[in-house]
Amino acid sequence: MKWVTEKLITKWDIRMLDMAFRVARWSKDPKKKVGSILASPDFRMLSWGYNGLPKEVKDDPIILNDVAEKNKRIIHAEINAINNCPRIPRGWTMYNTKPPCFDCALSIARNQVSKVFIPDIDVGSKWENTQRAGIKHLNDGGIEVLYFEGLLHLAHLAALKGEPWPWS
């Protein structure tokens, strides 16, 4: 497990993580808002995604408030970021507001993403086992996984780098 420190994070990493948290707020999911950013190595090309129903499906509150139905239909942020990407993100970095599930990790690896920034696993949640399996799959595939300890940790790292962390 590699924890993000001031030496392992750049001002651009902080900016991309900030963007991932902003994009997460676009989700219509009333319980969980997840964001994902894909950035090319030079940060000139970006893709983003958030968890949501397919664009062909109306954001119906009845579906979104029925957990079983929502979970069958929702597309995860990581998949949306990959699907929105203008090219195969080979060698790109992904910035997530939640750890990927196993299915998302398969897609991340299949698309040859080289590095993933994530918060720690949701211990005790129904997602814990699939997140652990997903991270193992990324590690087994040689994808660098960097952990951050949450928003306060990122805000501290941003301050150390002289980067603002705007929350408005």
DSSP file (Angstrom, degrees, kcal/mol; ACC not computed):
  #  RESIDUE AA STRUCTURE BP1 BP2  ACC     N-H-->O    O-->H-N    N-H-->O    O-->H-N    TCO  KAPPA ALPHA  PHI   PSI    X-CA   Y-CA   Z-CA
    1    1 A M              0   0    0      0, 0.0     2,-0.6     0, 0.0   145,-0.1   0.000 360.0 360.0 360.0 126.0    0.0    0.0    0.0
    2    2 A K  E     -a  146   0A   0    143,-0.6   145,-2.7   146,-0.0     2,-0.3  -0.927 360.0-154.5-113.7 112.3    1.5    3.3   -1.1
    3    3 A W  E     -a  147   0A   0     -2,-0.6     2,-0.3   143,-0.2   145,-0.2  -0.654  24.9-110.1 -86.7 140.3    0.2    6.4    0.7
    4    4 A V        +     0   0    0    143,-3.6     2,-0.3    -2,-0.3   145,-0.2  -0.499  43.0 174.9 -69.2 130.2    0.3    9.8   -1.0
    5    5 A T    >>  -     0   0    0     -2,-0.3     3,-0.8   143,-0.1     4,-0.8  -0.752  50.2 -90.8-124.3 176.3    2.8   12.1    0.6
    6    6 A E  T 34 S+     0   0    0     -2,-0.3     3,-0.5     1,-0.3    -2,-0.0   0.849 127.7  51.8 -57.1 -34.1    4.0   15.6   -0.4
    7    7 A K  T 34 S+     0   0    0      1,-0.2    -1,-0.3     3,-0.0    -3,-0.1   0.756 109.9  48.4 -75.2 -24.2    6.8   13.9   -2.4
    8    8 A L  T <4 S+     0   0    0     -3,-0.8     2,-0.4    -5,-0.1    -1,-0.2   0.470 104.1  67.0 -95.9  -2.1    4.5   11.6   -4.3
    9    9 A I     <  -     0   0    0     -4,-0.8     2,-0.2    -3,-0.5     0, 0.0  -0.945  62.9-156.9-125.1 141.4    1.9   14.2   -5.4
   10   10 A T     >  -     0   0    0     -2,-0.4     4,-2.1     1,-0.1     5,-0.2  -0.612  36.8-105.1-105.6 169.8    2.2   17.1   -7.7
   11   11 A K  H  > S+     0   0    0      1,-0.2     4,-2.0    -2,-0.2     5,-0.1   0.833 123.8  54.9 -62.4 -29.8    0.1   20.3   -7.9
   12   12 A W  H  > S+     0   0    0      2,-0.2     4,-2.4     1,-0.2    -1,-0.2   0.873 104.0  52.9 -72.1 -35.9   -1.5   18.7  -11.0
   13   13 A D  H  > S+     0   0    0      2,-0.2     4,-2.5     1,-0.2     5,-0.2   0.932 109.8  49.2 -61.2 -44.3   -2.5   15.6   -9.1
   14   14 A I  H  X S+     0   0    0     -4,-2.1     4,-2.4     1,-0.2    -2,-0.2   0.908 110.6  50.3 -61.0 -42.5   -4.1   17.8   -6.5
   15   15 A R  H  X S+     0   0    0     -4,-2.0     4,-2.2     2,-0.2    -1,-0.2   0.895 110.9  48.5 -63.7 -40.4   -6.0   19.7   -9.2
   16   16 A M  H  X S+     0   0    0     -4,-2.4     4,-2.3     2,-0.2    -2,-0.2   0.895 111.1  49.7 -69.0 -39.0   -7.2   16.5  -10.8
   17   17 A L  H  X S+     0   0    0     -4,-2.5     4,-2.1     2,-0.2    -2,-0.2   0.904 110.0  51.6 -65.4 -40.2   -8.4   15.2   -7.4
   18   18 A D  H  X S+     0   0    0     -4,-2.4     4,-1.9     1,-0.2    -2,-0.2   0.927 110.2  49.6 -59.1 -44.2  -10.2   18.5   -6.8
   19   19 A M  H  X S+     0   0    0     -4,-2.2     4,-2.9     1,-0.2    -2,-0.2   0.889 106.7  55.3 -63.2 -39.4  -11.9   18.1  -10.1
   20   20 A A  H  X S+     0   0    0     -4,-2.3     4,-2.1     1,-0.2    -1,-0.2   0.911 108.5  47.9 -60.9 -41.7  -12.9   14.5   -9.4
   21   21 A F  H  X S+     0   0    0     -4,-2.1     4,-0.8     2,-0.2    -1,-0.2   0.854 112.6  49.4 -68.2 -33.3  -14.7   15.7   -6.2
   22   22 A R  H >< S+     0   0    0     -4,-1.9     3,-0.7     2,-0.2     4,-0.3   0.927 110.9  48.9 -68.4 -44.5  -16.4   18.5   -8.1
   23   23 A V  H >< S+     0   0    0     -4,-2.9     3,-2.0     1,-0.2     4,-0.4   0.865 102.0  64.2 -63.4 -36.2  -17.5   16.1  -10.9
   24   24 A A  H >< S+     0   0    0     -4,-2.1     3,-1.6     1,-0.3    -1,-0.2   0.840  92.0  64.3 -56.3 -33.6  -18.9   13.7   -8.2
   25   25 A R  T << S+     0   0    0     -4,-0.8    -1,-0.3    -3,-0.7    -2,-0.2   0.662  88.8  69.2 -66.9 -14.8  -21.4   16.4   -7.2
   26   26 A W  T <  S+     0   0    0     -3,-2.0    -1,-0.3    -4,-0.3    -2,-0.2   0.694  75.7 107.9 -75.5 -18.1  -23.0   16.1  -10.7
   27   27 A S    <   -     0   0    0     -3,-1.6    25,-0.1    -4,-0.4     6,-0.0  -0.306  61.7-152.0 -62.1 141.2  -24.3   12.6   -9.8
   28   28 A K        +     0   0    0     23,-0.4    -1,-0.1    25,-0.1    24,-0.1   0.456  58.2 122.0 -90.6  -2.9  -28.1   12.4   -9.2
   29   29 A D        -     0   0    0     22,-0.5    36,-0.1     3,-0.2    -2,-0.1  -0.456  55.0-153.0 -62.2 120.6  -27.6    9.4   -6.9
   30   30 A P  S    S+     0   0    0      0, 0.0    -1,-0.2     0, 0.0     3,-0.1   0.689  88.2  35.3 -72.6 -16.2  -29.1   10.5   -3.6
   31   31 A K  S    S+     0   0    0      1,-0.3     2,-0.4    33,-0.2    -2,-0.1   0.796 122.3  25.7-106.5 -35.9  -26.9    8.2   -1.5
   32   32 A K        -     0   0    0      2,-0.0     2,-0.6    19,-0.0    -1,-0.3  -0.973  55.1-169.8-140.4 120.7  -23.5    8.0   -3.1
   33   33 A K        +     0   0    0     -2,-0.4     2,-0.4    -3,-0.1    -9,-0.1  -0.949  15.8 178.9-112.2 118.4  -21.8   10.6   -5.4
   34   34 A V        -     0   0    0     -2,-0.6    17,-1.5   -10,-0.2     2,-0.3  -0.953   6.5-168.9-124.3 137.9  -18.6    9.3   -7.0
   35   35 A G  E     -B   50   0A   0     -2,-0.4    62,-2.1    15,-0.2    63,-0.4  -0.924   3.2-172.3-126.4 152.7  -16.3   11.1   -9.5
   36   36 A S  E     -BC  49  96A   0     13,-2.3    13,-2.2    -2,-0.3     2,-0.4  -0.995   2.9-167.6-144.9 135.4  -13.5   10.0  -11.7
   37   37 A I  E     -BC  48  95A   0     58,-2.2    58,-2.9    -2,-0.3     2,-0.5  -0.980   5.4-160.3-122.4 136.0  -11.0   11.9  -13.8
   38   38 A L  E     -BC  47  94A   0      9,-3.0     9,-2.0    -2,-0.4     2,-0.4  -0.968  15.0-173.1-110.7 131.5   -8.7   10.5  -16.4
   39   39 A A  E     -BC  46  93A   0     54,-2.7    54,-2.5    -2,-0.5     7,-0.2  -0.985  22.0-126.5-129.1 135.9   -5.7   12.7  -17.4
   40   40 A S    >   -     0   0    0      5,-2.5     3,-2.1    -2,-0.4    52,-0.1  -0.318  41.3 -98.4 -68.7 161.9   -3.1   12.2  -20.1
   41   41 A P  T 3  S+     0   0    0      0, 0.0    -1,-0.1     0, 0.0    51,-0.0   0.808 127.3  42.0 -55.9 -31.1    0.5   12.3  -18.9
   42   42 A D  T 3  S-     0   0    0      3,-0.0    -2,-0.0     0, 0.0    -3,-0.0   0.374 108.3-125.0 -96.4   5.0    0.9   15.9  -20.0
   43   43 A F  S <  S+     0   0    0     -3,-2.1     3,-0.1     2,-0.2    49,-0.0   0.664  80.3 116.4  61.7  19.7   -2.6   16.9  -18.6
   44   44 A R  S    S+     0   0    0      1,-0.2     2,-0.4    -5,-0.0    -1,-0.1   0.674  71.0  49.1 -89.1 -18.3   -3.6   18.2  -22.0
   45   45 A M  S    S+     0   0    0      2,-0.0    -5,-2.5    40,-0.0     2,-0.3  -0.985  70.3 176.0-124.2 132.4   -6.4   15.6  -22.5
   46   46 A L  E     -B   39   0A   0     -2,-0.4     2,-0.3    -7,-0.2    -7,-0.2  -0.924  13.0-173.2-131.7 155.3   -8.9   14.9  -19.8
   47   47 A S  E     -B   38   0A   0     -9,-2.0    -9,-3.0    -2,-0.3     2,-0.3  -0.980  11.3-167.8-141.3 150.3  -12.0   12.7  -19.4
   48   48 A W  E     +B   37   0A   0     -2,-0.3     2,-0.3   -11,-0.2   -11,-0.2  -0.948   8.0 176.8-138.9 160.0  -14.4   12.6  -16.6
   49   49 A G  E     -B   36   0A   0    -13,-2.2   -13,-2.3    -2,-0.3     2,-0.3  -0.987   7.8-167.7-156.5 155.7  -17.2   10.5  -15.3
   50   50 A Y  E     -B   35   0A   0     -2,-0.3     2,-0.3   -15,-0.2   -15,-0.2  -0.946  41.9 -87.0-139.2 161.0  -19.6   10.3  -12.4
   51   51 A N  S    S+     0   0    0    -17,-1.5   -22,-0.5    -2,-0.3   -23,-0.4  -0.521  70.1 124.1 -73.0 131.3  -21.9    7.5  -11.2
   52   52 A G  B     -F   75   0B   0     23,-2.0    23,-3.2    -2,-0.3     3,-0.1  -0.990  61.0 -73.5-172.5 170.0  -25.3    7.8  -12.9
   53   53 A L        -     0   0    0     -2,-0.3    21,-0.1    21,-0.2     6,-0.1  -0.371  67.6 -81.4 -70.3 155.5  -27.9    6.2  -15.0
   54   54 A P    >   -     0   0    0      0, 0.0     3,-2.4     0, 0.0    -1,-0.1  -0.247  43.3-112.3 -55.8 149.3  -27.2    5.7  -18.8
   55   55 A K  T 3  S+     0   0    0      1,-0.3     4,-0.1    -3,-0.1    -2,-0.1   0.747 117.2  60.6 -60.1 -23.1  -27.9    8.9  -20.7
   56   56 A E  T 3  S+     0   0    0      2,-0.1     2,-0.5     1,-0.0    -1,-0.3   0.616  94.2  77.1 -77.8 -11.6  -30.8    7.2  -22.5
   57   57 A V  S <  S-     0   0    0     -3,-2.4    -4,-0.1     3,-0.0     2,-0.0  -0.874  86.3-122.1-105.9 127.3  -32.6    6.7  -19.1
   58   58 A K        -     0   0    0     -2,-0.5     2,-2.6     1,-0.1    -2,-0.1  -0.362  31.2-107.8 -62.8 142.0  -34.3    9.6  -17.4
   59   59 A D        -     0   0    0     -4,-0.1    -1,-0.1    -6,-0.1    -4,-0.0  -0.458  50.4-174.9 -71.9  76.0  -33.0   10.4  -13.9
   60   60 A D    >>  -     0   0    0     -2,-2.6     4,-2.6     1,-0.1     3,-0.6  -0.652  26.0-147.2 -81.5 120.0  -36.1    9.0  -12.3
   61   61 A P  H 3> S+     0   0    0      0, 0.0     4,-2.0     0, 0.0    -1,-0.1   0.801  98.6  61.3 -57.2 -29.3  -36.2    9.5   -8.5
   62   62 A I  H 3> S+     0   0    0      2,-0.2     4,-0.5     1,-0.2     8,-0.1   0.929 110.6  39.0 -63.7 -43.9  -38.2    6.2   -8.2
   63   63 A I  H X4 S+     0   0    0     -3,-0.6     3,-1.0     1,-0.2     7,-0.5   0.939 116.2  51.3 -68.3 -47.3  -35.2    4.3   -9.8
   64   64 A L  H 3< S+     0   0    0     -4,-2.6   -33,-0.2     1,-0.3    -2,-0.2   0.766 111.6  47.0 -65.5 -26.4  -32.6    6.4   -7.9
   65   65 A N  H 3< S+     0   0    0     -4,-2.0     2,-0.9    -5,-0.2    -1,-0.3   0.526  94.0  81.3 -93.8  -6.4  -34.3    5.8   -4.5
   66   66 A D    <X  -     0   0    0     -3,-1.0     4,-3.3    -4,-0.5     5,-0.3  -0.850  68.8-162.1 -98.3  99.4  -34.7    2.1   -5.0
   67   67 A V  H  > S+     0   0    0     -2,-0.9     4,-2.7     1,-0.2     5,-0.2   0.868  85.5  48.3 -54.4 -46.2  -31.3    0.8   -4.1
   68   68 A A  H  > S+     0   0    0      2,-0.2     4,-1.1     1,-0.2    -1,-0.2   0.930 117.0  42.1 -62.2 -45.6  -31.7   -2.6   -5.7
   69   69 A E  H  > S+     0   0    0      2,-0.2     4,-1.3     1,-0.2     3,-0.3   0.919 114.8  50.8 -67.7 -44.0  -33.0   -1.2   -9.0
   70   70 A K  H >X S+     0   0    0     -4,-3.3     4,-2.9    -7,-0.5     3,-0.6   0.928 107.9  52.4 -59.1 -46.6  -30.5    1.7   -9.0
   71   71 A N  H 3< S+     0   0    0     -4,-2.7    -1,-0.2    -5,-0.3    -2,-0.2   0.772 107.3  53.1 -65.9 -25.2  -27.5   -0.7   -8.5
   72   72 A K  H 3< S+     0   0    0     -4,-1.1    -1,-0.3    -3,-0.3    -2,-0.2   0.824 121.5  30.3 -72.4 -31.1  -28.7   -2.8  -11.4
   73   73 A R  H << S+     0   0    0     -4,-1.3    -2,-0.2    -3,-0.6    -3,-0.1   0.716  91.1 103.9-104.4 -24.5  -28.8    0.2  -13.8
   74   74 A I     <  -     0   0    0     -4,-2.9     2,-0.5    -5,-0.2   -21,-0.2  -0.295  58.7-140.9 -70.7 144.7  -26.2    2.7  -12.6
   75   75 A I  B     -F   52   0B   0    -23,-3.2   -23,-2.0   -25,-0.1    -1,-0.1  -0.905  26.2-119.4-102.7 129.2  -22.9    3.1  -14.5
   76   76 A H     >  -     0   0    0     -2,-0.5     4,-2.3   -25,-0.2     3,-0.2  -0.266  18.9-114.8 -70.1 154.8  -19.9    3.7  -12.3
   77   77 A A  H  > S+     0   0    0      1,-0.2     4,-2.6     2,-0.2   -41,-0.2   0.873 114.1  54.3 -55.9 -42.7  -17.8    6.9  -12.5
   78   78 A E  H  > S+     0   0    0      1,-0.2     4,-2.3     2,-0.2    -1,-0.2   0.902 109.1  47.7 -62.6 -41.3  -14.7    5.0  -13.7
   79   79 A I  H  > S+     0   0    0     -3,-0.2     4,-3.1     2,-0.2    -1,-0.2   0.914 111.6  50.3 -66.8 -42.6  -16.6    3.4  -16.6
   80   80 A N  H  X S+     0   0    0     -4,-2.3     4,-2.2     2,-0.2    -2,-0.2   0.905 109.8  50.9 -62.1 -40.2  -18.1    6.7  -17.6
   81   81 A A  H  X S+     0   0    0     -4,-2.6     4,-0.6     2,-0.2    -2,-0.2   0.924 113.6  44.8 -62.5 -43.2  -14.7    8.3  -17.5
   82   82 A I  H >< S+     0   0    0     -4,-2.3     3,-0.9     1,-0.2    -2,-0.2   0.930 113.9  49.1 -66.0 -44.7  -13.3    5.6  -19.7
   83   83 A N  H 3< S+     0   0    0     -4,-3.1    -1,-0.2     1,-0.2    -2,-0.2   0.823 112.1  49.2 -64.7 -30.7  -16.3    5.7  -22.1
   84   84 A N  H 3< S+     0   0    0     -4,-2.2    -1,-0.2    -5,-0.2    -2,-0.2   0.570  85.9 114.0 -83.0  -9.2  -16.0    9.5  -22.4
   85   85 A C    <<  -     0   0    0     -3,-0.9   -38,-0.1    -4,-0.6    -3,-0.0  -0.390  67.6-138.0 -68.6 136.0  -12.3    9.3  -23.1
   86   86 A P  S    S+     0   0    0      0, 0.0     2,-0.3     0, 0.0    -1,-0.1   0.641  83.9   5.3 -70.9 -12.6  -11.4   10.5  -26.7
   87   87 A R  S    S-     0   0    0     -5,-0.1    -2,-0.0     0, 0.0    -3,-0.0  -0.947 103.0 -63.4-155.2 172.4   -8.9    7.6  -27.0
   88   88 A I        -     0   0    0     -2,-0.3     2,-1.6     1,-0.1    24,-0.0  -0.510  51.0-132.3 -62.8 125.5   -7.7    4.5  -25.2
   89   89 A P    >   +     0   0    0      0, 0.0     3,-2.2     0, 0.0    25,-0.3  -0.132  40.9 167.1 -81.4  45.8   -6.2    6.0  -22.0
   90   90 A R  T 3  S+     0   0    0     -2,-1.6    23,-0.2     1,-0.3    22,-0.2  -0.418  72.8   5.0 -60.8 121.7   -2.9    3.9  -22.2
   91   91 A G  T 3  S+     0   0    0     21,-3.0    -1,-0.3     1,-0.3    22,-0.2   0.497 101.9 131.6  82.6   3.0   -0.5    5.4  -19.7
   92   92 A W    <   -     0   0    0     -3,-2.2    22,-2.3    20,-0.2    23,-1.2  -0.330  55.0-120.8 -83.8 169.6   -3.0    7.9  -18.3
   93   93 A T  E     -Cd  39 115A   0    -54,-2.5   -54,-2.7    21,-0.2     2,-0.4  -0.920  17.8-150.7-112.7 138.6   -3.7    8.5  -14.6
   94   94 A M  E     -Cd  38 116A   0     21,-2.8    23,-2.9    -2,-0.4     2,-0.5  -0.904   4.0-161.9-110.0 137.0   -7.1    8.0  -13.0
   95   95 A Y  E     -Cd  37 117A   0    -58,-2.9   -58,-2.2    -2,-0.4     2,-0.3  -0.976  16.3-176.0-119.4 117.8   -8.2   10.1  -10.0
   96   96 A N  E     -C   36   0A   0     21,-2.6   -60,-0.2    -2,-0.5   -75,-0.1  -0.867  33.3-151.2-120.7 147.7  -11.2    8.6   -8.1
   97   97 A T  S    S+     0   0    0    -62,-2.1   -61,-0.1    -2,-0.3    -1,-0.1   0.568  93.0  28.9 -88.2 -10.1  -13.3    9.8   -5.1
   98   98 A K  S    S-     0   0    0    -63,-0.4    -1,-0.1    21,-0.0    23,-0.1  -0.974  96.6 -95.5-140.9 153.5  -13.9    6.1   -4.2
   99   99 A P        -     0   0    0      0, 0.0     2,-0.1     0, 0.0    33,-0.1  -0.410  50.6-104.4 -65.8 147.9  -11.9    2.9   -4.7
  100  100 A P        -     0   0    0      0, 0.0    34,-0.2     0, 0.0    35,-0.2  -0.437  27.1-125.8 -74.3 146.9  -12.9    1.0   -7.8
  101  101 A C     >  -     0   0    0     33,-0.1     4,-2.4    -2,-0.1    30,-0.2  -0.280  38.2 -94.2 -75.0 174.8  -15.0   -2.2   -7.6
  102  102 A F  H  > S+     0   0    0      1,-0.2     4,-2.2     2,-0.2     5,-0.1   0.911 125.1  51.5 -61.3 -44.2  -13.6   -5.3   -9.3
  103  103 A D  H  > S+     0   0    0      1,-0.2     4,-1.6     2,-0.2    -1,-0.2   0.903 111.9  46.7 -62.1 -40.9  -15.6   -4.7  -12.5
  104  104 A C  H  > S+     0   0    0      1,-0.2     4,-2.6     2,-0.2    -1,-0.2   0.896 109.4  54.6 -66.8 -39.1  -14.2   -1.2  -12.8
  105  105 A A  H  X S+     0   0    0     -4,-2.4     4,-2.7     1,-0.2     5,-0.2   0.883 104.9  54.5 -61.4 -38.2  -10.7   -2.4  -12.0
  106  106 A L  H  X S+     0   0    0     -4,-2.2     4,-2.7     1,-0.2    -1,-0.2   0.930 111.2  44.7 -58.8 -44.9  -11.0   -4.9  -14.9
  107  107 A S  H  X S+     0   0    0     -4,-1.6     4,-1.8     2,-0.2    -2,-0.2   0.880 111.5  52.7 -68.6 -38.7  -11.9   -2.0  -17.3
  108  108 A I  H  <>S+     0   0    0     -4,-2.6     5,-1.9     2,-0.2    -2,-0.2   0.943 114.6  42.3 -60.5 -48.0   -9.1    0.2  -15.9
  109  109 A A  H ><5S+     0   0    0     -4,-2.7     3,-1.8     1,-0.2    -2,-0.2   0.912 111.1  55.0 -66.0 -43.2   -6.6   -2.5  -16.5
  110  110 A R  H 3<5S+     0   0    0     -4,-2.7    -1,-0.2     1,-0.3    -2,-0.2   0.831 108.4  50.0 -60.0 -32.2   -8.0   -3.5  -19.9
  111  111 A N  T 3<5S-     0   0    0     -4,-1.8    -1,-0.3    -5,-0.2    -2,-0.2   0.323 113.3-121.2 -92.0   7.7   -7.6    0.2  -21.0
  112  112 A Q  T < 5 +     0   0    0     -3,-1.8   -21,-3.0     1,-0.2   -20,-0.2   0.796  43.3 174.5  60.7  36.2   -4.0    0.2  -19.7
  113  113 A V      < -     0   0    0     -5,-1.9    -1,-0.2   -23,-0.2   -20,-0.2  -0.530  18.2-156.1 -64.9 139.9   -4.3    3.1  -17.2
  114  114 A S        +     0   0    0    -22,-2.3    30,-2.2   -25,-0.3     2,-0.3   0.728  65.3  23.2 -98.4 -22.2   -0.9    3.3  -15.5
  115  115 A K  E     -de  93 144A   0    -23,-1.2   -21,-2.8    28,-0.2     2,-0.4  -0.999  57.5-165.9-148.1 143.1   -1.7    4.9  -12.1
  116  116 A V  E     -de  94 145A   0     28,-2.8    30,-2.9    -2,-0.3     2,-0.5  -0.991   7.7-156.1-134.4 125.6   -4.8    5.3   -9.9
  117  117 A F  E     +de  95 146A   0    -23,-2.9   -21,-2.6    -2,-0.4    30,-0.2  -0.876  29.8 159.2 -96.6 128.3   -5.3    7.7   -7.0
  118  118 A I  E     - e   0 147A   0     28,-2.8    30,-2.0    -2,-0.5   -21,-0.1  -0.980  40.0-115.0-144.6 155.5   -7.9    6.5   -4.5
  119  119 A P  E     - e   0 148A   0      0, 0.0    30,-0.2     0, 0.0     3,-0.1  -0.373  58.6 -73.3 -76.7 173.1   -9.1    7.0   -0.9
  120  120 A D        -     0   0    0     28,-0.8    29,-0.0     1,-0.1     0, 0.0  -0.196  64.5 -78.1 -65.4 161.2   -8.8    4.0    1.4
  121  121 A I        -     0   0    0      1,-0.1     2,-1.9   -23,-0.1    -1,-0.1  -0.205  43.9-108.5 -58.2 146.9  -11.2    1.1    1.1
  122  122 A D    >   -     0   0    0     -3,-0.1     3,-2.1     5,-0.1     6,-0.3  -0.565  43.0-153.7 -78.6  78.6  -14.7    1.5    2.5
  123  123 A V  T 3  S+     0   0    0     -2,-1.9     3,-0.1     1,-0.3     4,-0.0  -0.310  74.1  13.9 -60.1 131.9  -14.1   -0.9    5.4
  124  124 A G  T 3  S+     0   0    0      1,-0.3    -1,-0.3     2,-0.0     2,-0.1   0.340 100.7 117.0  85.9  -6.6  -17.4   -2.5    6.7
  125  125 A S  S X  S-     0   0    0     -3,-2.1     3,-1.4     1,-0.1     4,-0.3  -0.442  81.8-109.2 -88.5 167.8  -19.4   -1.4    3.7
  126  126 A K  T 3  S+     0   0    0      1,-0.2     4,-0.3     2,-0.1     3,-0.2   0.662 119.7  58.0 -67.1 -13.5  -21.1   -3.8    1.2
  127  127 A W  T 3> S+     0   0    0     -5,-0.2     4,-2.5     1,-0.2     5,-0.3   0.543  77.9  94.9 -90.6  -9.2  -18.4   -2.6   -1.3
  128  128 A E  H <> S+     0   0    0     -3,-1.4     4,-2.6    -6,-0.3     5,-0.2   0.896  84.6  45.1 -54.6 -50.0  -15.4   -3.6    0.8
  129  129 A N  H  > S+     0   0    0     -4,-0.3     4,-2.3     1,-0.2    -1,-0.2   0.901 115.5  45.7 -65.1 -41.7  -14.8   -7.1   -0.8
  130  130 A T  H  > S+     0   0    0     -4,-0.3     4,-2.2     2,-0.2    -1,-0.2   0.845 112.7  51.6 -72.7 -30.9  -15.2   -6.0   -4.4
  131  131 A Q  H  X S+     0   0    0     -4,-2.5     4,-2.7     2,-0.2     5,-0.2   0.926 110.3  48.6 -67.0 -44.0  -12.9   -2.9   -3.7
  132  132 A R  H  X S+     0   0    0     -4,-2.6     4,-2.3    -5,-0.3    -2,-0.2   0.928 113.4  47.3 -60.3 -44.4  -10.3   -5.2   -2.2
  133  133 A A  H  X S+     0   0    0     -4,-2.3     4,-2.2     1,-0.2    -1,-0.2   0.892 112.0  51.0 -64.3 -39.1  -10.5   -7.5   -5.2
  134  134 A G  H  X S+     0   0    0     -4,-2.2     4,-2.2   -34,-0.2    -2,-0.2   0.921 110.8  46.9 -64.3 -44.8  -10.4   -4.6   -7.6
  135  135 A I  H  X S+     0   0    0     -4,-2.7     4,-2.8   -35,-0.2    -1,-0.2   0.890 110.9  52.8 -66.4 -38.4   -7.3   -3.1   -6.0
  136  136 A K  H  X S+     0   0    0     -4,-2.3     4,-3.1    -5,-0.2    -1,-0.2   0.920 108.6  50.9 -60.8 -42.6   -5.6   -6.5   -5.9
  137  137 A H  H  X S+     0   0    0     -4,-2.2     4,-1.6     2,-0.2    -2,-0.2   0.913 110.7  48.3 -62.2 -42.3   -6.3   -6.8   -9.7
  138  138 A L  H  <>S+     0   0    0     -4,-2.2     5,-2.5     2,-0.2    -2,-0.2   0.943 113.7  46.7 -62.7 -46.8   -4.8   -3.4  -10.3
  139  139 A N  H ><5S+     0   0    0     -4,-2.8     3,-1.8     1,-0.2    -2,-0.2   0.920 110.5  52.4 -60.9 -44.2   -1.7   -4.3   -8.3
  140  140 A D  H 3<5S+     0   0    0     -4,-3.1    -1,-0.2     1,-0.3    -2,-0.2   0.818 107.7  53.8 -61.1 -30.4   -1.4   -7.7  -10.0
  141  141 A G  T 3<5S-     0   0    0     -4,-1.6    -1,-0.3    -5,-0.2    -2,-0.2   0.369 119.8-109.3 -86.9   5.4   -1.5   -5.9  -13.4
  142  142 A G  T < 5 +     0   0    0     -3,-1.8     2,-0.5     1,-0.3    -3,-0.2   0.664  68.1 147.8  78.6  15.2    1.3   -3.6  -12.4
  143  143 A I      < -     0   0    0     -5,-2.5     2,-0.4    -6,-0.2    -1,-0.3  -0.737  50.8-122.4 -86.6 128.2   -0.9   -0.5  -12.1
  144  144 A E  E     - e   0 115A   0    -30,-2.2   -28,-2.8    -2,-0.5     2,-0.5  -0.552  26.1-162.5 -72.7 125.8    0.4    1.9   -9.5
  145  145 A V  E     - e   0 116A   0     -2,-0.4  -143,-0.6   -30,-0.2     2,-0.5  -0.955   4.7-169.7-113.7 121.7   -2.3    2.5   -6.8
  146  146 A L  E     -ae   2 117A   0    -30,-2.9   -28,-2.8    -2,-0.5     2,-0.3  -0.948   8.4-151.4-115.0 129.2   -1.8    5.6   -4.6
  147  147 A Y  E     -ae   3 118A   0   -145,-2.7  -143,-3.6    -2,-0.5     2,-0.3  -0.760   8.6-168.5-101.1 141.1   -4.0    6.1   -1.5
  148  148 A F  E     - e   0 119A   0    -30,-2.0   -28,-0.8    -2,-0.3     3,-0.1  -0.940  25.8-128.6-122.5 154.8   -5.0    9.3    0.1
  149  149 A E        -     0   0    0     -2,-0.3     3,-0.2     1,-0.3     2,-0.2   0.149  62.3 -80.4 -91.1  20.1   -6.6    9.6    3.5
  150  150 A G     >  -     0   0    0      1,-0.2     4,-2.0     2,-0.1    -1,-0.3  -0.577  66.6 -45.1 112.3-176.8   -9.6   11.7    2.6
  151  151 A L  H  > S+     0   0    0      1,-0.2     4,-2.8     2,-0.2     5,-0.2   0.857 129.1  54.9 -64.6 -38.9  -10.3   15.3    1.9
  152  152 A L  H  > S+     0   0    0      1,-0.2     4,-2.2    -3,-0.2    -1,-0.2   0.912 109.0  49.5 -62.6 -41.2   -8.5   16.7    5.0
  153  153 A H  H  > S+     0   0    0      2,-0.2     4,-2.4     1,-0.2    -1,-0.2   0.917 112.4  47.6 -61.5 -44.4   -5.3   14.9    3.9
  154  154 A L  H  X S+     0   0    0     -4,-2.0     4,-2.7     2,-0.2    -2,-0.2   0.898 109.9  52.2 -65.4 -40.1   -5.6   16.3    0.3
  155  155 A A  H  X S+     0   0    0     -4,-2.8     4,-2.3     2,-0.2    -1,-0.2   0.904 110.3  49.3 -62.0 -40.6   -6.3   19.9    1.7
  156  156 A H  H  X S+     0   0    0     -4,-2.2     4,-2.2     2,-0.2    -2,-0.2   0.932 111.9  47.4 -63.6 -46.5   -3.1   19.6    3.8
  157  157 A L  H  X S+     0   0    0     -4,-2.4     4,-1.7     1,-0.2    -2,-0.2   0.892 110.6  53.0 -62.6 -39.2   -1.1   18.4    0.8
  158  158 A A  H  <>S+     0   0    0     -4,-2.7     5,-3.2     1,-0.2     4,-0.4   0.928 108.7  49.5 -60.8 -45.2   -2.5   21.2   -1.4
  159  159 A A  H ><5S+     0   0    0     -4,-2.3     3,-1.2     1,-0.2    -1,-0.2   0.900 108.4  53.0 -62.0 -40.8   -1.5   23.8    1.2
  160  160 A L  H 3<5S+     0   0    0     -4,-2.2    -1,-0.2     1,-0.3    -2,-0.2   0.840 112.0  46.1 -62.2 -32.7    2.0   22.3    1.3
  161  161 A K  T 3<5S-     0   0    0     -4,-1.7    -1,-0.3    -5,-0.2    -2,-0.2   0.438 117.3-113.9 -89.0  -0.4    2.2   22.7   -2.4
  162  162 A G  T < 5S+     0   0    0     -3,-1.2    -3,-0.2    -4,-0.4    -2,-0.1   0.746  70.8 139.9  74.1  23.0    0.8   26.2   -2.3
  163  163 A E      < -     0   0    0     -5,-3.2    -1,-0.3    -6,-0.2    -2,-0.1  -0.820  52.0-125.7-100.7 135.8   -2.3   25.1   -4.1
  164  164 A P        -     0   0    0      0, 0.0    -1,-0.0     0, 0.0    -3,-0.0  -0.464  11.8-152.9 -72.4 154.4   -5.8   26.4   -3.2
  165  165 A W        -     0   0    0     -2,-0.1     2,-0.2  -147,-0.0   -10,-0.0  -0.718  17.1-165.7-126.1  79.4   -8.4   23.8   -2.4
  166  166 A P        -     0   0    0      0, 0.0     0, 0.0     0, 0.0     0, 0.0  -0.482  14.9-179.7 -74.8 133.5  -11.7   25.6   -3.3
  167  167 A W              0   0    0     -2,-0.2     0, 0.0     1,-0.1     0, 0.0   0.336 360.0 360.0-112.1   3.9  -14.8   24.0   -1.9
  168  168 A S              0   0    0      0, 0.0    -1,-0.1     0, 0.0     0, 0.0   0.500 360.0 360.0 -80.0 360.0  -17.5   26.3   -3.2
